[in-house]
Structure formats: structure tokens, C-alpha cells
């Protein structure tokens, strides 16, 4: 469960980073185009979803039996 907790926080940090980049891009001297920003943010969100145990369903896996 500790690994899942770490992954969940990592995914949250990625999503926060995407939002920060979008906010900064809106006022940047040389902003990314809308298409570039959408491509990048979609990729970043997919990475966050991939490691997020809630979104990916990883929380459903049964813990290993202690030996």
C-alpha cells in the first residue's frame, strides 16, 4: 500500500505541474501553441493516469499473503 500511496501523490504532482504550466503559458512571452499545449498536457495526464492506482484500478489487486 505504501507504493500505491507514493504513486498517487506522484500522479497528483504531475497533474498540478500540468496546471501550473498551463497558467504560466497563458502569460508567457513565447507561449506554446494551443495544439502544442494540448498534445503535451494530454501526454502528461496519460502518464499520471498510468501510475495513479485509483484511476488505473491498481487498488483492486489483492495484497500478497505474508510468508
SULRAUR-V66746 format. One record per backbone hydrogen bond with DSSP energy under -0.5 kcal/mol. CO is the residue of the C=O (numbers start at 1). NH is the residue of the N-H. Records with the same first field share a line. If there is no record, write none. Layout:
CO = NH + NH
//
This chain:
1 = 5
2 = 6
3 = 7
4 = 8
5 = 9
6 = 10
7 = 11
8 = 12
9 = 13
10 = 14
11 = 15
12 = 16
13 = 17
14 = 18
15 = 19
16 = 20
17 = 21
18 = 22
19 = 23
20 = 24
21 = 25
22 = 26
23 = 27
24 = 27 + 28
25 = 28
28 = 31
33 = 37
34 = 38
35 = 39
36 = 40
37 = 41
38 = 42
39 = 43
40 = 44
41 = 45
42 = 46
43 = 47
44 = 48
45 = 49
46 = 50
47 = 51
48 = 52
51 = 53
52 = 56
53 = 59
57 = 60
58 = 61
//
